Amino acid sequence: MQSGFLNFYSGALSVLQSRADLIADNVANADTPNYKAVDLNFDSALAAQLTDPDTQAAPEYRADGVVGLNGNDVSLDSERVEAAANGQAMMGAATFLRQSTSDLLTALRPNAGGI
């Protein structure tokens, strides 16, 4: 069984990666007629991931988009902001996870000096 913080940050990174994929799909379809931008609700997706790691949260349509003449509501500026915020969250989670596991390994290592 995984330690609490390992389970949490593993789930968080999984949800953040799924969200990054959805943001990339939105950007790729910015000119596709009638395409509607999708995203994940981070809190509910993380709760579902922590409950059952094999489940994937369903993406939801964004309600705040302005629909263009071709029926597309993707805003590249909004997607850039979301991608930057999501990237920062991923870097923060990965940095915390790396440092925490490093500290855990240091604590578990036998003391060569015997002190």
PyMOL CGO cylinders between C-alpha atoms (Angstrom):
from pymol import cmd
from pymol.cgo import CYLINDER

trace = [
    CYLINDER, 0.00, 0.00, 0.00, 1.25, 3.45, -0.85, 0.3, 1, 1, 1, 1, 1, 1,
    CYLINDER, 1.25, 3.45, -0.85, 1.97, 6.09, 1.72, 0.3, 1, 1, 1, 1, 1, 1,
    CYLINDER, 1.97, 6.09, 1.72, -0.67, 8.84, 2.00, 0.3, 1, 1, 1, 1, 1, 1,
    CYLINDER, -0.67, 8.84, 2.00, 1.28, 11.57, 0.27, 0.3, 1, 1, 1, 1, 1, 1,
    CYLINDER, 1.28, 11.57, 0.27, 2.43, 9.21, -2.50, 0.3, 1, 1, 1, 1, 1, 1,
    CYLINDER, 2.43, 9.21, -2.50, -1.17, 8.21, -3.20, 0.3, 1, 1, 1, 1, 1, 1,
    CYLINDER, -1.17, 8.21, -3.20, -2.37, 11.82, -3.14, 0.3, 1, 1, 1, 1, 1, 1,
    CYLINDER, -2.37, 11.82, -3.14, 0.32, 13.25, -5.39, 0.3, 1, 1, 1, 1, 1, 1,
    CYLINDER, 0.32, 13.25, -5.39, 0.14, 10.32, -7.77, 0.3, 1, 1, 1, 1, 1, 1,
    CYLINDER, 0.14, 10.32, -7.77, -3.58, 11.01, -8.16, 0.3, 1, 1, 1, 1, 1, 1,
    CYLINDER, -3.58, 11.01, -8.16, -3.02, 14.75, -8.48, 0.3, 1, 1, 1, 1, 1, 1,
    CYLINDER, -3.02, 14.75, -8.48, -0.41, 14.31, -11.20, 0.3, 1, 1, 1, 1, 1, 1,
    CYLINDER, -0.41, 14.31, -11.20, -2.68, 11.91, -13.05, 0.3, 1, 1, 1, 1, 1, 1,
    CYLINDER, -2.68, 11.91, -13.05, -5.57, 14.38, -13.00, 0.3, 1, 1, 1, 1, 1, 1,
    CYLINDER, -5.57, 14.38, -13.00, -3.29, 17.26, -14.00, 0.3, 1, 1, 1, 1, 1, 1,
    CYLINDER, -3.29, 17.26, -14.00, -1.98, 15.21, -16.94, 0.3, 1, 1, 1, 1, 1, 1,
    CYLINDER, -1.98, 15.21, -16.94, -5.53, 14.42, -18.06, 0.3, 1, 1, 1, 1, 1, 1,
    CYLINDER, -5.53, 14.42, -18.06, -6.36, 18.11, -17.82, 0.3, 1, 1, 1, 1, 1, 1,
    CYLINDER, -6.36, 18.11, -17.82, -3.28, 19.02, -19.88, 0.3, 1, 1, 1, 1, 1, 1,
    CYLINDER, -3.28, 19.02, -19.88, -4.42, 16.57, -22.57, 0.3, 1, 1, 1, 1, 1, 1,
    CYLINDER, -4.42, 16.57, -22.57, -7.87, 18.17, -22.67, 0.3, 1, 1, 1, 1, 1, 1,
    CYLINDER, -7.87, 18.17, -22.67, -6.39, 21.66, -22.93, 0.3, 1, 1, 1, 1, 1, 1,
    CYLINDER, -6.39, 21.66, -22.93, -4.18, 20.49, -25.80, 0.3, 1, 1, 1, 1, 1, 1,
    CYLINDER, -4.18, 20.49, -25.80, -7.25, 19.01, -27.52, 0.3, 1, 1, 1, 1, 1, 1,
    CYLINDER, -7.25, 19.01, -27.52, -9.05, 22.34, -27.11, 0.3, 1, 1, 1, 1, 1, 1,
    CYLINDER, -9.05, 22.34, -27.11, -6.14, 24.22, -28.70, 0.3, 1, 1, 1, 1, 1, 1,
    CYLINDER, -6.14, 24.22, -28.70, -5.90, 21.70, -31.53, 0.3, 1, 1, 1, 1, 1, 1,
    CYLINDER, -5.90, 21.70, -31.53, -9.61, 22.15, -32.27, 0.3, 1, 1, 1, 1, 1, 1,
    CYLINDER, -9.61, 22.15, -32.27, -9.68, 25.94, -32.00, 0.3, 1, 1, 1, 1, 1, 1,
    CYLINDER, -9.68, 25.94, -32.00, -10.77, 26.24, -35.64, 0.3, 1, 1, 1, 1, 1, 1,
    CYLINDER, -10.77, 26.24, -35.64, -13.04, 23.17, -35.79, 0.3, 1, 1, 1, 1, 1, 1,
    CYLINDER, -13.04, 23.17, -35.79, -16.64, 24.20, -36.47, 0.3, 1, 1, 1, 1, 1, 1,
    CYLINDER, -16.64, 24.20, -36.47, -19.08, 23.52, -33.61, 0.3, 1, 1, 1, 1, 1, 1,
    CYLINDER, -19.08, 23.52, -33.61, -16.32, 22.27, -31.26, 0.3, 1, 1, 1, 1, 1, 1,
    CYLINDER, -16.32, 22.27, -31.26, -17.02, 22.97, -27.59, 0.3, 1, 1, 1, 1, 1, 1,
    CYLINDER, -17.02, 22.97, -27.59, -14.14, 23.39, -25.14, 0.3, 1, 1, 1, 1, 1, 1,
    CYLINDER, -14.14, 23.39, -25.14, -13.92, 20.76, -22.39, 0.3, 1, 1, 1, 1, 1, 1,
    CYLINDER, -13.92, 20.76, -22.39, -12.14, 20.65, -19.05, 0.3, 1, 1, 1, 1, 1, 1,
    CYLINDER, -12.14, 20.65, -19.05, -12.04, 18.67, -15.81, 0.3, 1, 1, 1, 1, 1, 1,
    CYLINDER, -12.04, 18.67, -15.81, -13.30, 19.80, -12.44, 0.3, 1, 1, 1, 1, 1, 1,
    CYLINDER, -13.30, 19.80, -12.44, -10.04, 19.24, -10.56, 0.3, 1, 1, 1, 1, 1, 1,
    CYLINDER, -10.04, 19.24, -10.56, -11.60, 18.67, -7.14, 0.3, 1, 1, 1, 1, 1, 1,
    CYLINDER, -11.60, 18.67, -7.14, -14.13, 16.05, -8.23, 0.3, 1, 1, 1, 1, 1, 1,
    CYLINDER, -14.13, 16.05, -8.23, -11.63, 14.37, -10.59, 0.3, 1, 1, 1, 1, 1, 1,
    CYLINDER, -11.63, 14.37, -10.59, -9.04, 14.12, -7.79, 0.3, 1, 1, 1, 1, 1, 1,
    CYLINDER, -9.04, 14.12, -7.79, -11.63, 12.76, -5.36, 0.3, 1, 1, 1, 1, 1, 1,
    CYLINDER, -11.63, 12.76, -5.36, -12.63, 10.10, -7.90, 0.3, 1, 1, 1, 1, 1, 1,
    CYLINDER, -12.63, 10.10, -7.90, -8.96, 9.28, -8.58, 0.3, 1, 1, 1, 1, 1, 1,
    CYLINDER, -8.96, 9.28, -8.58, -8.19, 8.85, -4.87, 0.3, 1, 1, 1, 1, 1, 1,
    CYLINDER, -8.19, 8.85, -4.87, -11.25, 6.65, -4.36, 0.3, 1, 1, 1, 1, 1, 1,
    CYLINDER, -11.25, 6.65, -4.36, -10.50, 4.39, -7.32, 0.3, 1, 1, 1, 1, 1, 1,
    CYLINDER, -10.50, 4.39, -7.32, -7.26, 4.96, -9.27, 0.3, 1, 1, 1, 1, 1, 1,
    CYLINDER, -7.26, 4.96, -9.27, -8.65, 3.10, -12.30, 0.3, 1, 1, 1, 1, 1, 1,
    CYLINDER, -8.65, 3.10, -12.30, -11.51, 5.55, -12.84, 0.3, 1, 1, 1, 1, 1, 1,
    CYLINDER, -11.51, 5.55, -12.84, -11.27, 8.53, -15.15, 0.3, 1, 1, 1, 1, 1, 1,
    CYLINDER, -11.27, 8.53, -15.15, -13.37, 11.61, -14.47, 0.3, 1, 1, 1, 1, 1, 1,
    CYLINDER, -13.37, 11.61, -14.47, -15.60, 12.63, -17.33, 0.3, 1, 1, 1, 1, 1, 1,
    CYLINDER, -15.60, 12.63, -17.33, -14.72, 15.93, -18.98, 0.3, 1, 1, 1, 1, 1, 1,
    CYLINDER, -14.72, 15.93, -18.98, -17.28, 18.71, -18.79, 0.3, 1, 1, 1, 1, 1, 1,
    CYLINDER, -17.28, 18.71, -18.79, -18.07, 21.41, -21.32, 0.3, 1, 1, 1, 1, 1, 1,
    CYLINDER, -18.07, 21.41, -21.32, -16.89, 24.86, -20.31, 0.3, 1, 1, 1, 1, 1, 1,
    CYLINDER, -16.89, 24.86, -20.31, -19.79, 27.21, -19.71, 0.3, 1, 1, 1, 1, 1, 1,
    CYLINDER, -19.79, 27.21, -19.71, -17.89, 30.49, -19.94, 0.3, 1, 1, 1, 1, 1, 1,
    CYLINDER, -17.89, 30.49, -19.94, -16.87, 30.40, -23.62, 0.3, 1, 1, 1, 1, 1, 1,
    CYLINDER, -16.87, 30.40, -23.62, -18.06, 32.90, -26.20, 0.3, 1, 1, 1, 1, 1, 1,
    CYLINDER, -18.06, 32.90, -26.20, -19.41, 31.04, -29.21, 0.3, 1, 1, 1, 1, 1, 1,
    CYLINDER, -19.41, 31.04, -29.21, -18.07, 32.27, -32.53, 0.3, 1, 1, 1, 1, 1, 1,
    CYLINDER, -18.07, 32.27, -32.53, -19.81, 32.37, -35.90, 0.3, 1, 1, 1, 1, 1, 1,
    CYLINDER, -19.81, 32.37, -35.90, -18.69, 28.81, -36.66, 0.3, 1, 1, 1, 1, 1, 1,
    CYLINDER, -18.69, 28.81, -36.66, -20.14, 27.49, -33.38, 0.3, 1, 1, 1, 1, 1, 1,
    CYLINDER, -20.14, 27.49, -33.38, -16.72, 27.05, -31.75, 0.3, 1, 1, 1, 1, 1, 1,
    CYLINDER, -16.72, 27.05, -31.75, -16.24, 28.43, -28.22, 0.3, 1, 1, 1, 1, 1, 1,
    CYLINDER, -16.24, 28.43, -28.22, -12.47, 27.84, -27.76, 0.3, 1, 1, 1, 1, 1, 1,
    CYLINDER, -12.47, 27.84, -27.76, -10.55, 30.95, -26.73, 0.3, 1, 1, 1, 1, 1, 1,
    CYLINDER, -10.55, 30.95, -26.73, -6.83, 30.52, -27.34, 0.3, 1, 1, 1, 1, 1, 1,
    CYLINDER, -6.83, 30.52, -27.34, -6.05, 33.17, -24.72, 0.3, 1, 1, 1, 1, 1, 1,
    CYLINDER, -6.05, 33.17, -24.72, -8.09, 31.30, -22.08, 0.3, 1, 1, 1, 1, 1, 1,
    CYLINDER, -8.09, 31.30, -22.08, -6.46, 28.02, -23.08, 0.3, 1, 1, 1, 1, 1, 1,
    CYLINDER, -6.46, 28.02, -23.08, -2.99, 29.56, -22.68, 0.3, 1, 1, 1, 1, 1, 1,
    CYLINDER, -2.99, 29.56, -22.68, -3.88, 30.77, -19.20, 0.3, 1, 1, 1, 1, 1, 1,
    CYLINDER, -3.88, 30.77, -19.20, -5.31, 27.37, -18.25, 0.3, 1, 1, 1, 1, 1, 1,
    CYLINDER, -5.31, 27.37, -18.25, -2.27, 25.57, -19.68, 0.3, 1, 1, 1, 1, 1, 1,
    CYLINDER, -2.27, 25.57, -19.68, 0.12, 27.82, -17.75, 0.3, 1, 1, 1, 1, 1, 1,
    CYLINDER, 0.12, 27.82, -17.75, -1.78, 27.37, -14.47, 0.3, 1, 1, 1, 1, 1, 1,
    CYLINDER, -1.78, 27.37, -14.47, -2.01, 23.61, -15.00, 0.3, 1, 1, 1, 1, 1, 1,
    CYLINDER, -2.01, 23.61, -15.00, 1.72, 23.43, -15.80, 0.3, 1, 1, 1, 1, 1, 1,
    CYLINDER, 1.72, 23.43, -15.80, 2.58, 25.33, -12.64, 0.3, 1, 1, 1, 1, 1, 1,
    CYLINDER, 2.58, 25.33, -12.64, 0.42, 22.96, -10.59, 0.3, 1, 1, 1, 1, 1, 1,
    CYLINDER, 0.42, 22.96, -10.59, 2.15, 19.96, -12.21, 0.3, 1, 1, 1, 1, 1, 1,
    CYLINDER, 2.15, 19.96, -12.21, 5.61, 21.37, -11.50, 0.3, 1, 1, 1, 1, 1, 1,
    CYLINDER, 5.61, 21.37, -11.50, 4.65, 22.13, -7.91, 0.3, 1, 1, 1, 1, 1, 1,
    CYLINDER, 4.65, 22.13, -7.91, 3.25, 18.65, -7.30, 0.3, 1, 1, 1, 1, 1, 1,
    CYLINDER, 3.25, 18.65, -7.30, 6.23, 16.96, -8.96, 0.3, 1, 1, 1, 1, 1, 1,
    CYLINDER, 6.23, 16.96, -8.96, 8.72, 19.07, -6.99, 0.3, 1, 1, 1, 1, 1, 1,
    CYLINDER, 8.72, 19.07, -6.99, 6.98, 18.33, -3.69, 0.3, 1, 1, 1, 1, 1, 1,
    CYLINDER, 6.98, 18.33, -3.69, 6.79, 14.62, -4.52, 0.3, 1, 1, 1, 1, 1, 1,
    CYLINDER, 6.79, 14.62, -4.52, 10.48, 14.47, -5.49, 0.3, 1, 1, 1, 1, 1, 1,
    CYLINDER, 10.48, 14.47, -5.49, 11.61, 16.28, -2.35, 0.3, 1, 1, 1, 1, 1, 1,
    CYLINDER, 11.61, 16.28, -2.35, 9.34, 14.26, -0.08, 0.3, 1, 1, 1, 1, 1, 1,
    CYLINDER, 9.34, 14.26, -0.08, 10.52, 10.93, -1.45, 0.3, 1, 1, 1, 1, 1, 1,
    CYLINDER, 10.52, 10.93, -1.45, 14.12, 12.10, -1.23, 0.3, 1, 1, 1, 1, 1, 1,
    CYLINDER, 14.12, 12.10, -1.23, 13.59, 13.03, 2.43, 0.3, 1, 1, 1, 1, 1, 1,
    CYLINDER, 13.59, 13.03, 2.43, 11.90, 9.69, 3.08, 0.3, 1, 1, 1, 1, 1, 1,
    CYLINDER, 11.90, 9.69, 3.08, 14.80, 7.78, 1.54, 0.3, 1, 1, 1, 1, 1, 1,
    CYLINDER, 14.80, 7.78, 1.54, 17.29, 9.79, 3.59, 0.3, 1, 1, 1, 1, 1, 1,
    CYLINDER, 17.29, 9.79, 3.59, 15.35, 8.99, 6.77, 0.3, 1, 1, 1, 1, 1, 1,
    CYLINDER, 15.35, 8.99, 6.77, 15.29, 5.26, 5.93, 0.3, 1, 1, 1, 1, 1, 1,
    CYLINDER, 15.29, 5.26, 5.93, 18.98, 5.02, 5.08, 0.3, 1, 1, 1, 1, 1, 1,
    CYLINDER, 18.98, 5.02, 5.08, 21.09, 3.47, 7.85, 0.3, 1, 1, 1, 1, 1, 1,
    CYLINDER, 21.09, 3.47, 7.85, 23.45, 5.84, 9.57, 0.3, 1, 1, 1, 1, 1, 1,
    CYLINDER, 23.45, 5.84, 9.57, 27.00, 4.88, 8.64, 0.3, 1, 1, 1, 1, 1, 1,
    CYLINDER, 27.00, 4.88, 8.64, 28.43, 6.64, 11.69, 0.3, 1, 1, 1, 1, 1, 1,
    CYLINDER, 28.43, 6.64, 11.69, 26.20, 4.71, 14.07, 0.3, 1, 1, 1, 1, 1, 1,
    CYLINDER, 26.20, 4.71, 14.07, 24.90, 7.86, 15.73, 0.3, 1, 1, 1, 1, 1, 1,
]
cmd.load_cgo(trace, "trace")
